[in-house]
Amino acid sequence: MARLLSDSDITKFGNIFSQHFDTFKRTITIFKESLKTYSNVNANAYEGYGPEENNQATVTYTAISGNFNAIINYGSIEQNELFIAANRKLEKDQVRIKVQKDCRDYILNGKTELVTVDNNYYNVVSSDAVQTFLNNQYYYFTLQKTN
């Protein structure tokens, strides 16, 4: 069967699409659930039997985060009209991010607590939606601003 695009055309258009992402990308930070480390745990103590001061454990929280590239869509009126047809209108205080596979995997692996975009804090409120164009795949998430 004949193809509309040759392999070189597919490569060329795929590279242009990648350059679009590289041109408009910005850095976002994704915070995962903190790692808890317990120390000074008295394994010989029994609750209710003996001095309570000897049974004090120290908990240390270690923040886990990663920086990734994303294209941020704040949902202007024109963009919202396009998404209305697809039943994906952005509500007030929502943004949509377009990310690559490494960021998608980081968001979906474990509990994502917070995402910072342009010094604002957001929660992930959607599952991922994939967009494939020739040889490129990008993933969309909707984020809701927190107080």
RAFENUR-V782451 format. One line per field, one symbol per residue. phi: phi as a letter, one per 40 degrees, with the letter a starting at -180 (. if undefined). psi: psi as a letter, one per 20 degrees, with the letter a starting at -180 (. if undefined). burial: + if it has 24 or more other ideal C-beta (glycine too) atoms within 12 Angstrom, else -. Layout:
phi = ???
psi = ???
burial = ???
This chain:
phi = .cbcbccccccccccccccccccbcbcbbbbcccccbbafcccccbdgbhccccbccbbbbbcbaabbcacbbcgcdcccccccccgbcccdgbbbbbbcdccdcccccgcccabbbfgbbbbcbaccbcbbbfbbbbbbbbbbcbc
psi = pqqhprhhgggghghghhhgghgjqrpqppprpqpppprlpoiiqppinrphhikoqppppopprqprqqppoimrgghhhhighjkkpprpkqqpqprrhhgghggioapohqppplkqpqqpjrrqpqppodjqpqqpqpqppr.
burial = ----------------+---+----+-++++----------------------------------+-++++++++--------------+---+++++++--++-++----+-++++----+++-+-+-------+-++++++++--
